Amino acid sequence: MPTLRCLTRENDVRAAENMPYRLIEKMPELGYGACDAGNMLIQGENLEALKALLPYCAGQVKCVYIDPLFNQWY
């Protein structure tokens, strides 16, 4: 199986470990359609959003595509 290797992986893993968990706050007034549809739109920094999703999606996701890459400062 192909593997994507990032040159800064060790630094990125440390940054992810140091990022605190945040709770996802529901905002029904911004929703549309059925509340139990299972869809989510998350506005925020990518790494914080991914860590917030861990309790909901751990072990169920095989691939995440984020553009731009998280934790990249320009």
N, C-alpha and C positions, 0 to 999 in steps of 0.2 A: 504494500500500500504506500503511495507517495506521502511524504512528510514535508511540511513547510517548516523550514528552520529560520528563525529570526536571529540576527546578530546580537540583539540586546535582550534575548529571552530571560537570562538570569536576572537582570535589572528589572524587567517587566514583572516577573513572578514576585520579586521582593516588594515592588510597588503595590501589586495586587494584594499581597498578604498584609501590608500595612494600611490599606484603605479600610476605614470602618464600614460596617454594614449600616444601611439605611433602610427604613421601612418604605414600602410603596403606599402612597396615600391615594385612595380612591376619590375621584371628583365627579360624582354622578351628573352634575350640571353641565359637564363638558362631554358626556357620553352620548352615544347615538345607537339605536337599535336595542336588541335584547341584552340585558345585563349579564346573562349566563352564557353568552356565546363563546367565551373563552379567549377573546381577543383583547390585547392591551396595546396602548400607545404610551410610551414612556418618554417624557421630555427630561433631559438631563445629560450629565457627563457619562460617557459610555461605560467606563469602569465601574462607577457607582451604580449604574442601572443593572449591569450584569451581576454584580454582587447582590443586589436587592432581589434579583430573580432566582438566585441559588435555591432558596427554600421551596420554590414552586417547580423548578425545572431540573434539579440536580439528577444526573444520570439519564436524562431523557433526550438531550440534545447532542447531536453528533457534529454539527458545524454551525458556526456563527460568522456571518460576514458583516463587518463594520467598516464604514468609510467615513472619515479617515480612521486609521488605526488608533486605538485608545492609547492614552498616556504619551502622546507625541506632542511636543511643544515646538512651535515654529516662531 
